[in-house]
Amino acid sequence: MVEHAAAEDLGIEPVALERALALALAGEPALPRDMRAWLTTTLANEPWPQIMGDVLDRGGPNGVVWVGGREVASWGDSDRVEMCFSLAKSALATVAGIAYADGLLSDLDAPFLDSVPQLASLVVEGTCGDAAAAHEITWRHLLTQTSDWRGELFGVPWWADPQGRMTPSEPRHGAGIRFSYNDVRTNLCALALTHLLGDSLDNVFRTRVFDPIGVSSDWSWRGLRQMRTELPDGRVVPVVTGGSHWGGGWWCSARDLARWGLLQLRDGVWSGAQVLDPRWCELQRESTGVRPAYGLMWWLNRPDGTEYPGCGAAGFAAHGTGEQLVWCDPERDLVAVVRWAREPIPILAALTAAVPATVMET
């Protein structure tokens, strides 16, 4: 059960909080709630305009605000399961943290093929046959979207996702040189982690993360229809996506997302138990040199606070299409989940103004 608290009991200005909630309900994305129609519209002018995974119609604006681990506000249907889109990238980082805790991913700067050599032929194909270049790609490169990998994965070429603003003819940069947001490369990370952990990532996430923190049973994490892989022991398992660009992906409610956000905010501790390695939680929030506002699949409001203006300087976020955010502010012990907002950052700024930075001392 979620513990609730009155805003004034935590030193939060109720009028300022109501102002933030009014912003959250003021509008929603112009795209339709019918998710098949949404994706048909967004993919229409892209190089790979195919819906390849399951879809789930969205609801209206919804979300929750938790302060000090207690819910002080909610709006809309915050228990409705929704497509998370790129929030799933941050979930991949959480799963990588399980591998870190298990000693399977002890060095972020080690070539990832050293751990999953069974993927070598696939990865080398994506470096134009250059085996040396393939072995230069590290776990850090995969988790910071700086791998520059250019292959085909599950029948989808790397250039199918134009979000990273790279065309097929662009010269190779090499790993670690350029940040390029790309769902095909993110799915390569998901495939590598599936082989590293020897299980489907939805199962790892369920048993190692979501079950221990008491998440409902309604969520799911899926891949595109063709995303399956054979593990070295002969089992064939699904591979999840790090987004819902072509459908599929992570489906979860706002209230369950808040539990996950609180786990991140508390450096992996839940009810006195260490669910995630605290050092991994710190590593996720370390700035990437070529994209300072990005860590290990998490967005950061540092070093200068310009990524989320008006919000807590130490804040970090999972951020997905549809203006969906899981915002974590350590200075205020604040977790805010905002979904289907027209302008989410003013909402977060209003919450930042409403919640005093000393609330975690109450």
TORLUMRO-582141 format. One record per residue (C-alpha): residue in one letter; chain; x, y, z. Coordinates in pm, 1 decimal. Example, Ala and Ser with C-alpha at 12.3 -4.5 7.8 and 13.67 -1.06 7.14 Angstrom:
<torros>
{torro 'A', 'A', {1230.0, -450.0, 780.0}}
{torro 'S', 'A', {1367.0, -106.0, 714.0}}
</torros>
This chain:
<torros>
{torro 'M', 'A', {0.0, 0.0, 0.0}}
{torro 'V', 'A', {106.8, 356.1, -68.3}}
{torro 'E', 'A', {139.0, 580.7, 236.2}}
{torro 'H', 'A', {-21.5, 922.5, 191.5}}
{torro 'A', 'A', {56.4, 1253.2, 361.2}}
{torro 'A', 'A', {-96.7, 1599.5, 362.0}}
{torro 'A', 'A', {121.1, 1852.4, 184.3}}
{torro 'E', 'A', {124.9, 2096.5, 476.2}}
{torro 'D', 'A', {250.2, 1824.9, 712.3}}
{torro 'L', 'A', {568.4, 1810.3, 502.6}}
{torro 'G', 'A', {612.4, 2184.8, 478.7}}
{torro 'I', 'A', {479.7, 2199.0, 123.8}}
{torro 'E', 'A', {282.6, 2507.2, 25.8}}
{torro 'P', 'A', {-62.0, 2373.5, -76.3}}
{torro 'V', 'A', {-140.8, 2661.6, -310.7}}
{torro 'A', 'A', {189.8, 2616.6, -493.4}}
{torro 'L', 'A', {125.3, 2243.1, -519.3}}
{torro 'E', 'A', {-220.8, 2305.3, -665.2}}
{torro 'R', 'A', {-60.9, 2537.1, -920.0}}
{torro 'A', 'A', {166.3, 2254.0, -1034.2}}
{torro 'L', 'A', {-128.2, 2013.6, -1059.9}}
{torro 'A', 'A', {-323.9, 2266.6, -1264.9}}
{torro 'L', 'A', {-33.5, 2280.0, -1510.6}}
{torro 'A', 'A', {-28.2, 1900.9, -1528.1}}
{torro 'L', 'A', {-393.4, 1895.9, -1628.2}}
{torro 'A', 'A', {-379.4, 2199.3, -1857.9}}
{torro 'G', 'A', {-319.6, 2006.6, -2177.6}}
{torro 'E', 'A', {-197.5, 1689.3, -2339.7}}
{torro 'P', 'A', {-6.9, 1597.6, -2656.5}}
{torro 'A', 'A', {-182.3, 1681.4, -2982.1}}
{torro 'L', 'A', {-142.1, 1323.4, -3103.9}}
{torro 'P', 'A', {-434.6, 1081.6, -3062.8}}
{torro 'R', 'A', {-499.6, 854.4, -2766.7}}
{torro 'D', 'A', {-537.1, 566.8, -3011.6}}
{torro 'M', 'A', {-176.2, 446.6, -3000.3}}
{torro 'R', 'A', {-179.7, 276.9, -3337.4}}
{torro 'A', 'A', {-289.6, 607.8, -3489.4}}
{torro 'W', 'A', {-24.6, 787.4, -3280.2}}
{torro 'L', 'A', {257.0, 567.1, -3410.5}}
{torro 'T', 'A', {125.1, 574.8, -3766.0}}
{torro 'T', 'A', {146.1, 954.2, -3749.3}}
{torro 'T', 'A', {490.6, 977.7, -3588.4}}
{torro 'L', 'A', {645.1, 712.1, -3814.4}}
{torro 'A', 'A', {494.2, 840.0, -4139.9}}
{torro 'N', 'A', {794.5, 1049.1, -4241.8}}
{torro 'E', 'A', {1062.4, 820.8, -4097.5}}
{torro 'P', 'A', {1281.3, 579.4, -4297.1}}
{torro 'W', 'A', {1125.7, 272.1, -4128.8}}
{torro 'P', 'A', {752.8, 351.4, -4089.9}}
{torro 'Q', 'A', {639.2, 12.2, -3962.0}}
{torro 'I', 'A', {463.9, -76.7, -3639.0}}
{torro 'M', 'A', {635.0, -400.4, -3534.7}}
{torro 'G', 'A', {517.7, -447.2, -3177.2}}
{torro 'D', 'A', {208.1, -450.3, -2962.8}}
{torro 'V', 'A', {43.2, -120.0, -2878.4}}
{torro 'L', 'A', {-174.1, 4.4, -2593.4}}
{torro 'D', 'A', {-403.3, 305.8, -2619.6}}
{torro 'R', 'A', {-306.9, 584.7, -2383.6}}
{torro 'G', 'A', {-518.7, 766.4, -2127.9}}
{torro 'G', 'A', {-528.6, 1131.1, -2038.1}}
{torro 'P', 'A', {-272.5, 1325.2, -1833.7}}
{torro 'N', 'A', {-190.5, 1146.0, -1510.2}}
{torro 'G', 'A', {79.4, 1127.7, -1249.5}}
{torro 'V', 'A', {179.7, 1127.4, -885.4}}
{torro 'V', 'A', {397.6, 1329.5, -649.1}}
{torro 'W', 'A', {582.0, 1154.6, -368.4}}
{torro 'V', 'A', {778.7, 1341.4, -102.7}}
{torro 'G', 'A', {966.9, 1164.8, 171.1}}
{torro 'G', 'A', {837.7, 835.3, 32.0}}
{torro 'R', 'A', {473.9, 939.2, 79.9}}
{torro 'E', 'A', {220.1, 1038.6, -181.3}}
{torro 'V', 'A', {110.8, 1399.4, -148.0}}
{torro 'A', 'A', {-75.6, 1438.0, -478.4}}
{torro 'S', 'A', {-206.5, 1251.3, -781.1}}
{torro 'W', 'A', {-407.2, 1335.9, -1089.8}}
{torro 'G', 'A', {-582.4, 1143.4, -1363.2}}
{torro 'D', 'A', {-578.8, 763.7, -1355.9}}
{torro 'S', 'A', {-238.4, 702.7, -1201.1}}
{torro 'D', 'A', {-301.3, 327.0, -1177.6}}
{torro 'R', 'A', {-361.5, 294.6, -1551.8}}
{torro 'V', 'A', {-94.7, 86.0, -1728.8}}
{torro 'E', 'A', {54.8, 290.1, -2013.8}}
{torro 'M', 'A', {329.9, 254.7, -2273.5}}
{torro 'C', 'A', {646.1, 403.2, -2123.3}}
{torro 'F', 'A', {842.5, 463.0, -2444.8}}
{torro 'S', 'A', {1200.7, 568.4, -2358.0}}
{torro 'L', 'A', {1151.4, 541.8, -1983.7}}
{torro 'A', 'A', {1253.1, 184.8, -2067.3}}
{torro 'K', 'A', {1608.1, 300.0, -2141.7}}
{torro 'S', 'A', {1652.1, 390.3, -1775.9}}
{torro 'A', 'A', {1500.6, 52.8, -1684.5}}
{torro 'L', 'A', {1777.4, -108.2, -1894.0}}
{torro 'A', 'A', {2027.0, 74.0, -1674.6}}
{torro 'T', 'A', {1856.2, -74.1, -1369.0}}
{torro 'V', 'A', {1891.7, -424.7, -1515.1}}
{torro 'A', 'A', {2257.9, -354.0, -1595.5}}
{torro 'G', 'A', {2291.9, -270.1, -1227.4}}
{torro 'I', 'A', {2180.5, -624.1, -1142.0}}
{torro 'A', 'A', {2460.9, -758.2, -1361.4}}
{torro 'Y', 'A', {2699.4, -519.7, -1184.1}}
{torro 'A', 'A', {2588.0, -642.5, -841.6}}
{torro 'D', 'A', {2630.4, -1004.1, -953.7}}
{torro 'G', 'A', {2987.9, -940.5, -1068.5}}
{torro 'L', 'A', {2900.2, -995.0, -1434.8}}
{torro 'L', 'A', {2959.3, -633.1, -1534.6}}
{torro 'S', 'A', {3241.3, -525.3, -1308.4}}
{torro 'D', 'A', {3407.8, -282.3, -1548.4}}
{torro 'L', 'A', {3201.7, -36.4, -1753.2}}
{torro 'D', 'A', {3504.1, 35.8, -1970.4}}
{torro 'A', 'A', {3568.2, -325.6, -2067.0}}
{torro 'P', 'A', {3474.9, -432.4, -2421.6}}
{torro 'F', 'A', {3128.3, -579.7, -2390.5}}
{torro 'L', 'A', {3215.1, -858.7, -2637.3}}
{torro 'D', 'A', {3460.0, -995.2, -2382.4}}
{torro 'S', 'A', {3154.8, -1095.2, -2177.1}}
{torro 'V', 'A', {2924.3, -1201.4, -2461.7}}
{torro 'P', 'A', {3154.0, -1334.7, -2737.4}}
{torro 'Q', 'A', {2862.1, -1522.1, -2893.1}}
{torro 'L', 'A', {2747.0, -1185.1, -3034.7}}
{torro 'A', 'A', {3079.2, -1112.5, -3207.8}}
{torro 'S', 'A', {2974.3, -1178.4, -3567.3}}
{torro 'L', 'A', {2667.9, -956.0, -3530.9}}
{torro 'V', 'A', {2865.3, -672.9, -3374.0}}
{torro 'V', 'A', {3154.4, -690.9, -3620.2}}
{torro 'E', 'A', {2905.7, -666.1, -3907.1}}
{torro 'G', 'A', {2795.2, -336.2, -3750.9}}
{torro 'T', 'A', {3148.4, -197.0, -3762.0}}
{torro 'C', 'A', {3187.0, -266.5, -4134.6}}
{torro 'G', 'A', {3379.2, -586.3, -4066.6}}
{torro 'D', 'A', {3634.9, -412.5, -3844.6}}
{torro 'A', 'A', {3683.2, -657.8, -3557.7}}
{torro 'A', 'A', {3914.7, -421.5, -3370.6}}
{torro 'A', 'A', {3652.7, -145.0, -3379.4}}
{torro 'A', 'A', {3387.0, -388.1, -3259.3}}
{torro 'H', 'A', {3601.7, -479.5, -2958.8}}
{torro 'E', 'A', {3645.8, -112.4, -2872.8}}
{torro 'I', 'A', {3275.5, -81.1, -2788.6}}
{torro 'T', 'A', {3238.0, -97.2, -2411.0}}
{torro 'W', 'A', {2943.8, -139.1, -2176.9}}
{torro 'R', 'A', {2972.3, 232.4, -2105.6}}
{torro 'H', 'A', {2934.7, 311.7, -2474.7}}
{torro 'L', 'A', {2619.7, 98.7, -2496.2}}
{torro 'L', 'A', {2470.9, 257.6, -2183.4}}
{torro 'T', 'A', {2553.5, 616.6, -2282.9}}
{torro 'Q', 'A', {2443.3, 586.1, -2647.0}}
{torro 'T', 'A', {2789.9, 656.8, -2781.9}}
{torro 'S', 'A', {2869.8, 320.9, -2946.3}}
{torro 'D', 'A', {2843.8, 438.2, -3311.3}}
{torro 'W', 'A', {2740.4, 80.6, -3397.9}}
{torro 'R', 'A', {2595.6, 58.6, -3750.5}}
{torro 'G', 'A', {2456.1, -286.1, -3803.8}}
{torro 'E', 'A', {2119.4, -450.6, -3847.4}}
{torro 'L', 'A', {1937.9, -601.1, -3551.4}}
{torro 'F', 'A', {1631.8, -824.2, -3572.8}}
{torro 'G', 'A', {1583.2, -712.8, -3931.5}}
{torro 'V', 'A', {1599.7, -338.5, -3851.8}}
{torro 'P', 'A', {1902.6, -132.6, -3966.4}}
{torro 'W', 'A', {2058.3, 120.6, -3731.3}}
{torro 'W', 'A', {1956.2, 414.8, -3950.1}}
{torro 'A', 'A', {1585.9, 323.9, -3916.2}}
{torro 'D', 'A', {1570.0, 547.5, -3609.0}}
{torro 'P', 'A', {1636.3, 911.2, -3706.0}}
{torro 'Q', 'A', {1634.0, 1045.5, -3348.0}}
{torro 'G', 'A', {2013.4, 1054.0, -3336.8}}
{torro 'R', 'A', {2028.4, 1274.4, -3647.3}}
{torro 'M', 'A', {2265.5, 1044.3, -3833.4}}
{torro 'T', 'A', {2215.3, 937.7, -4195.5}}
{torro 'P', 'A', {2338.2, 608.9, -4346.7}}
{torro 'S', 'A', {2609.1, 796.2, -4538.5}}
{torro 'E', 'A', {2759.2, 972.2, -4238.1}}
{torro 'P', 'A', {3127.1, 879.5, -4184.9}}
{torro 'R', 'A', {3203.4, 657.2, -3888.0}}
{torro 'H', 'A', {3303.4, 841.8, -3574.2}}
{torro 'G', 'A', {3412.6, 550.6, -3360.3}}
{torro 'A', 'A', {3293.3, 449.9, -3014.7}}
{torro 'G', 'A', {3277.8, 719.5, -2750.2}}
{torro 'I', 'A', {3305.3, 1015.8, -2986.4}}
{torro 'R', 'A', {2943.6, 1116.7, -3043.9}}
{torro 'F', 'A', {2617.0, 1085.8, -2851.9}}
{torro 'S', 'A', {2339.3, 959.0, -3077.0}}
{torro 'Y', 'A', {1997.9, 865.0, -2938.3}}
{torro 'N', 'A', {1903.2, 547.5, -3123.1}}
{torro 'D', 'A', {1656.7, 268.4, -3040.1}}
{torro 'V', 'A', {1829.1, 6.3, -3255.9}}
{torro 'R', 'A', {2154.4, 54.6, -3064.7}}
{torro 'T', 'A', {1960.3, 56.4, -2738.9}}
{torro 'N', 'A', {1815.3, -280.1, -2838.5}}
{torro 'L', 'A', {2169.0, -407.1, -2896.8}}
{torro 'C', 'A', {2234.1, -317.5, -2533.2}}
{torro 'A', 'A', {1920.5, -511.3, -2434.8}}
{torro 'L', 'A', {2036.4, -813.5, -2635.9}}
{torro 'A', 'A', {2382.6, -803.0, -2478.3}}
{torro 'L', 'A', {2237.0, -780.8, -2126.5}}
{torro 'T', 'A', {2001.6, -1071.4, -2202.0}}
{torro 'H', 'A', {2301.1, -1289.9, -2289.4}}
{torro 'L', 'A', {2507.4, -1157.0, -1999.4}}
{torro 'L', 'A', {2236.0, -1236.3, -1743.0}}
{torro 'G', 'A', {2123.1, -1555.5, -1917.4}}
{torro 'D', 'A', {1755.4, -1472.1, -1897.2}}
{torro 'S', 'A', {1491.0, -1246.8, -2046.8}}
{torro 'L', 'A', {1522.1, -900.0, -1896.5}}
{torro 'D', 'A', {1154.6, -876.9, -1810.3}}
{torro 'N', 'A', {1202.6, -1179.7, -1585.6}}
{torro 'V', 'A', {1520.1, -1036.8, -1429.2}}
{torro 'F', 'A', {1346.0, -704.2, -1370.2}}
{torro 'R', 'A', {1042.8, -873.4, -1216.9}}
{torro 'T', 'A', {1226.1, -1104.9, -976.9}}
{torro 'R', 'A', {1518.8, -880.9, -880.4}}
{torro 'V', 'A', {1362.5, -534.1, -880.4}}
{torro 'F', 'A', {985.2, -503.2, -907.9}}
{torro 'D', 'A', {879.8, -792.4, -684.6}}
{torro 'P', 'A', {1107.7, -678.7, -397.1}}
{torro 'I', 'A', {960.5, -325.9, -403.6}}
{torro 'G', 'A', {599.1, -440.7, -411.9}}
{torro 'V', 'A', {500.9, -335.5, -762.2}}
{torro 'S', 'A', {163.4, -455.7, -889.4}}
{torro 'S', 'A', {140.1, -750.1, -1129.0}}
{torro 'D', 'A', {-10.3, -540.4, -1408.3}}
{torro 'W', 'A', {309.9, -421.3, -1576.1}}
{torro 'S', 'A', {492.9, -588.8, -1864.9}}
{torro 'W', 'A', {806.8, -543.9, -2073.2}}
{torro 'R', 'A', {815.2, -679.0, -2425.7}}
{torro 'G', 'A', {1010.5, -651.5, -2748.2}}
{torro 'L', 'A', {911.3, -618.0, -3108.5}}
{torro 'R', 'A', {748.2, -932.9, -3241.8}}
{torro 'Q', 'A', {1068.0, -1059.6, -3405.3}}
{torro 'M', 'A', {1293.9, -995.8, -3104.6}}
{torro 'R', 'A', {1398.0, -1335.7, -2971.3}}
{torro 'T', 'A', {1740.1, -1485.2, -2911.4}}
{torro 'E', 'A', {1888.9, -1826.5, -2840.9}}
{torro 'L', 'A', {2105.1, -1836.9, -2530.8}}
{torro 'P', 'A', {2416.8, -2057.4, -2507.8}}
{torro 'D', 'A', {2217.7, -2318.1, -2312.2}}
{torro 'G', 'A', {1974.2, -2356.2, -2603.0}}
{torro 'R', 'A', {1680.3, -2168.6, -2452.3}}
{torro 'V', 'A', {1506.7, -1916.5, -2677.6}}
{torro 'V', 'A', {1391.6, -1608.5, -2486.5}}
{torro 'P', 'A', {1233.3, -1275.4, -2581.5}}
{torro 'V', 'A', {1446.7, -962.2, -2597.5}}
{torro 'V', 'A', {1287.3, -643.7, -2462.7}}
{torro 'T', 'A', {1307.5, -303.5, -2630.0}}
{torro 'G', 'A', {1450.0, 11.7, -2476.6}}
{torro 'G', 'A', {1160.3, 213.0, -2616.5}}
{torro 'S', 'A', {829.6, 192.4, -2800.3}}
{torro 'H', 'A', {938.4, 365.9, -3119.2}}
{torro 'W', 'A', {783.9, 87.6, -3329.5}}
{torro 'G', 'A', {555.5, -49.6, -3057.3}}
{torro 'G', 'A', {619.1, -294.5, -2776.6}}
{torro 'G', 'A', {831.9, -182.2, -2484.0}}
{torro 'W', 'A', {771.2, -127.5, -2114.4}}
{torro 'W', 'A', {410.6, -86.3, -1997.3}}
{torro 'C', 'A', {358.9, 36.0, -1641.5}}
{torro 'S', 'A', {140.8, 263.9, -1427.7}}
{torro 'A', 'A', {247.6, 600.5, -1286.8}}
{torro 'R', 'A', {216.5, 479.7, -928.4}}
{torro 'D', 'A', {440.5, 178.0, -995.0}}
{torro 'L', 'A', {688.8, 403.0, -1174.8}}
{torro 'A', 'A', {701.8, 615.1, -859.9}}
{torro 'R', 'A', {813.8, 311.1, -660.2}}
{torro 'W', 'A', {1094.2, 254.4, -908.9}}
{torro 'G', 'A', {1189.2, 622.0, -893.4}}
{torro 'L', 'A', {1200.1, 613.7, -514.6}}
{torro 'L', 'A', {1429.7, 310.8, -530.6}}
{torro 'Q', 'A', {1668.8, 516.7, -745.4}}
{torro 'L', 'A', {1639.8, 817.1, -515.7}}
{torro 'R', 'A', {1726.6, 603.8, -211.8}}
{torro 'D', 'A', {2033.7, 453.9, -382.6}}
{torro 'G', 'A', {1878.3, 111.1, -417.8}}
{torro 'V', 'A', {1740.0, 68.4, -64.5}}
{torro 'W', 'A', {1379.3, -42.4, -12.2}}
{torro 'S', 'A', {1234.3, -98.3, 337.0}}
{torro 'G', 'A', {1583.0, -153.4, 474.0}}
{torro 'A', 'A', {1685.9, -403.8, 204.1}}
{torro 'Q', 'A', {1954.7, -326.8, -54.0}}
{torro 'V', 'A', {1781.5, -407.6, -384.2}}
{torro 'L', 'A', {2030.9, -226.3, -610.0}}
{torro 'D', 'A', {2401.6, -169.9, -554.7}}
{torro 'P', 'A', {2447.7, 185.5, -418.7}}
{torro 'R', 'A', {2763.0, 236.5, -621.7}}
{torro 'W', 'A', {2571.7, 151.2, -938.7}}
{torro 'C', 'A', {2310.0, 411.3, -851.8}}
{torro 'E', 'A', {2590.6, 666.4, -830.2}}
{torro 'L', 'A', {2743.7, 551.3, -1158.9}}
{torro 'Q', 'A', {2411.1, 600.0, -1336.5}}
{torro 'R', 'A', {2424.3, 967.7, -1243.7}}
{torro 'E', 'A', {2778.4, 1036.8, -1360.6}}
{torro 'S', 'A', {2787.5, 1279.0, -1652.5}}
{torro 'T', 'A', {2891.5, 1159.0, -1999.2}}
{torro 'G', 'A', {3170.6, 1368.5, -2147.5}}
{torro 'V', 'A', {3023.1, 1412.3, -2494.7}}
{torro 'R', 'A', {2669.6, 1467.6, -2355.5}}
{torro 'P', 'A', {2699.9, 1615.9, -2005.0}}
{torro 'A', 'A', {2324.0, 1598.5, -1935.8}}
{torro 'Y', 'A', {2322.3, 1219.2, -1985.1}}
{torro 'G', 'A', {2444.6, 945.4, -1753.8}}
{torro 'L', 'A', {2390.5, 571.7, -1790.7}}
{torro 'M', 'A', {2052.8, 591.0, -1968.8}}
{torro 'W', 'A', {1935.5, 862.8, -1724.5}}
{torro 'W', 'A', {1898.8, 1233.9, -1799.9}}
{torro 'L', 'A', {2071.8, 1473.2, -1560.8}}
{torro 'N', 'A', {2004.4, 1833.7, -1465.1}}
{torro 'R', 'A', {2372.6, 1907.2, -1444.6}}
{torro 'P', 'A', {2633.5, 2038.2, -1463.4}}
{torro 'D', 'A', {2460.5, 2373.3, -1523.6}}
{torro 'G', 'A', {2090.9, 2303.5, -1461.6}}
{torro 'T', 'A', {1984.3, 2393.0, -1814.3}}
{torro 'E', 'A', {1837.4, 2054.9, -1912.0}}
{torro 'Y', 'A', {1545.8, 2101.7, -1670.1}}
{torro 'P', 'A', {1540.3, 2476.3, -1595.4}}
{torro 'G', 'A', {1385.1, 2580.2, -1267.2}}
{torro 'C', 'A', {1420.4, 2228.6, -1126.1}}
{torro 'G', 'A', {1651.2, 2085.5, -863.2}}
{torro 'A', 'A', {2015.7, 2105.1, -967.8}}
{torro 'A', 'A', {2087.7, 1748.3, -851.6}}
{torro 'G', 'A', {1774.9, 1608.4, -1015.1}}
{torro 'F', 'A', {1776.3, 1324.3, -1265.8}}
{torro 'A', 'A', {1507.5, 1174.1, -1485.4}}
{torro 'A', 'A', {1384.8, 892.8, -1700.7}}
{torro 'H', 'A', {1226.5, 1068.1, -1999.4}}
{torro 'G', 'A', {1005.0, 924.3, -2270.3}}
{torro 'T', 'A', {786.5, 1016.9, -2565.6}}
{torro 'G', 'A', {450.6, 1171.1, -2478.3}}
{torro 'E', 'A', {626.4, 1401.5, -2234.6}}
{torro 'Q', 'A', {653.5, 1127.4, -1976.1}}
{torro 'L', 'A', {901.7, 1174.1, -1694.6}}
{torro 'V', 'A', {1003.9, 1004.6, -1374.4}}
{torro 'W', 'A', {1174.5, 1292.8, -1196.1}}
{torro 'C', 'A', {1395.1, 1231.4, -890.5}}
{torro 'D', 'A', {1520.0, 1524.8, -680.7}}
{torro 'P', 'A', {1752.6, 1421.1, -394.3}}
{torro 'E', 'A', {1753.4, 1768.7, -238.0}}
{torro 'R', 'A', {1376.8, 1750.1, -182.3}}
{torro 'D', 'A', {1335.6, 1373.5, -145.6}}
{torro 'L', 'A', {1092.2, 1419.6, -432.1}}
{torro 'V', 'A', {970.6, 1174.3, -694.6}}
{torro 'A', 'A', {728.8, 1305.2, -956.0}}
{torro 'V', 'A', {579.2, 1099.6, -1237.3}}
{torro 'V', 'A', {430.3, 1310.2, -1516.5}}
{torro 'R', 'A', {256.9, 1148.8, -1814.8}}
{torro 'W', 'A', {98.7, 1284.0, -2131.1}}
{torro 'A', 'A', {163.8, 1648.2, -2046.0}}
{torro 'R', 'A', {192.4, 1917.3, -2306.3}}
{torro 'E', 'A', {478.1, 2094.6, -2124.7}}
{torro 'P', 'A', {629.7, 1883.6, -1843.6}}
{torro 'I', 'A', {922.9, 2100.4, -1737.7}}
{torro 'P', 'A', {706.3, 2389.2, -1607.5}}
{torro 'I', 'A', {520.9, 2128.6, -1400.9}}
{torro 'L', 'A', {847.2, 2006.7, -1249.4}}
{torro 'A', 'A', {962.6, 2364.8, -1190.2}}
{torro 'A', 'A', {637.2, 2440.6, -1008.3}}
{torro 'L', 'A', {680.3, 2131.8, -792.2}}
{torro 'T', 'A', {1037.4, 2234.3, -718.8}}
{torro 'A', 'A', {912.1, 2571.8, -599.2}}
{torro 'A', 'A', {641.9, 2409.5, -386.0}}
{torro 'V', 'A', {856.9, 2150.3, -206.7}}
{torro 'P', 'A', {1121.6, 2287.5, 30.2}}
{torro 'A', 'A', {1470.8, 2147.3, -4.2}}
{torro 'T', 'A', {1472.1, 2063.7, 366.9}}
{torro 'V', 'A', {1169.7, 1835.2, 353.9}}
{torro 'M', 'A', {1380.5, 1520.9, 376.8}}
{torro 'E', 'A', {1485.4, 1630.1, 727.2}}
{torro 'T', 'A', {1126.8, 1621.7, 857.9}}
</torros>
